[in-house]
Amino acid sequence: MVKRLAGLALGPASFAVILALPLGGLSPRAHHLAAVFVWAVIYWITEALPVPVTALLASVLCVVLGIAPAQTVLSAYGDPIIFLFIGSFMLAAAFQESGLDRRVAFALLRFPWATRTPARLLAALGAITWAMSLWMSNTATTALMLPVGVGMLKSLAGDPESGSETSRSQFAIALMLMLTWASSTGGVGTPVGSPPNLIALSMLRDLAGRRLTFFDWMAVALPMAVLMLALCWVILTVRYGARGRLDVDLHRYVAVERGRLGPWRRSEVNVAAVFGLAVALWILPGAAAMLSSPQAPIPLFFERHLPESIVALGAAVLLFILPVDLRRGTFTLTWRRAAGIDWGTILLFGGGLALGKLMFETKLAQAVGTAVVRASGADSVWALTAVAIVLGILLSEASSNTASASMLVPTIIAVAAGSGMSPIPPVLGATLGASFGFMLPVSTPPNAIVYGSGLVPLKEMMTSGIWLDVTGGALIWVGLRLLCPLLGLV
């Protein structure tokens, strides 16, 4: 509460100070935007207001101060990327509502080898969480997998109704951390896995004139996401000693949980079919362009008639059409469930896009970027990429990954443009780094969820998080250094 109250006062005070300072070299619009930007950053970091509300506040101030007309500012909330998010969120909602998510999780855990040793169980739960987070929000994925993980820990304690022994278990810490780490690292693997990914794609397209397809993103990010998951497993098994064999038959626990799910329901079949169709349509154009060229008939057809946002919306609409029981008039997805998607993230996303575009148009991002380059000495694309990764990780520890990307990506694009560098590697570095908030419960909602279980001491979250931040940042840089030139993205 003290942090929030301090932020409430510090935001407008800093706004007034920035307006009063003589910032030479900035146009009046850029000067005003700098004041708005500082106010928004303070509110995002302190969470003085809900994060989406701060984004709306920034949009309101931009119009009131004459930085841009309302039509320009609010048009960012109607960007096609926003509708890609809405459609994918509805698809994820149907995935959860139908129970397909739990069916997939327990189907993968049914193999005896997955629950034979602590290390294997850690790897299995991490892989399942990671795979789900490719397509669902990391928050929803962690919330889903937490009861699965806690149930297994209770079974390991020998009493399914009591978790007394699990609270003292080093393995419990490892398992809880694996859930939050896997959900965050999995989110970087696809464009729809995490909001910063779509922010990067949108701003690269609008501010730098560089369009990356769904397939392009996965070609770079998915291999690194796999390596990040492996890194998580190595750190946790080394730190918490997940060795030996399990004395409890978890295979029986999994069998019981699978039995409760019963046979496949019509809703699950419908969601699985629509989900598979959407993924295929997202990936096919980029794969076809790589095999032929971006100007070939198939990629051009998809770009004109079935872009990613339309595929996402079409998949969502199809879920409303496919029946579960025609006699009762029930369908795969209801509007009540669809209306419960995370609209706050969507508003934050729109506000972040508006702020980023105005920072670029007023050349505020260029001024900030120039100062960053001078301070860091980054004089090459790979030096700038390293700086972007570090800034992304540091910002994400103090604010949401979406807010971090909204602040950082336009600045990086302006720096790259002013220095004649390719913006793609440093923007990808900043975006992936923004998903690496692993040290504190407030860094990301998955951290807060597992911390709320009471099984992860704050000291352990911070210590292990530092290890993953440092080694993960290095992994991002090496991965981009190898993959971007190989795929022609430099």
Secondary structure, 3 states (H helix, E strand, C coil): CHHHHHHHHHHHHHHHHHHHCCCCCCCHHHHHHHHHHHHHHHHHHHCCCCHHHHHHHHHHHHHHCCCCCHHHHHHHHHCHHHHHHHHHHHHHHHHHHHCHHHHHHHHHHCCHHHHCCHHHHHHHHHHHHHHHHCCCCHHHHHHHHHHHHHHHHHHHCCCCCCCCCHHHCHHHHHHHHHHHHHHHHHCCCCHHHCHHHHHHHHHHHHHHCCCCCHHHHHHHHHHHHHHHHHHHHHHHHHHHCCCCCCCCCHHHHHHHHHHHHCCCCHHHHHHHHHHHHHHHHHHHHHHHHHHCCCCCHHHHHHHHHCCHHHHHHHHHHHHHHCEEECCCCEECCCHHHHCCCCHHHHHHHHHHHHHHHHHHHCCHHHHHHHHHHHHHCCCCHHHHHHHHHHHHHHHHHHCCHHHHHHHHHHHHHHHHHHHCCCCHHHHHHHHHHHCCCCCCCCCCHHHHHHHCCCCCCHHHHHHHHHHHHHHHHHHHHHHHHHHHHHCCCC
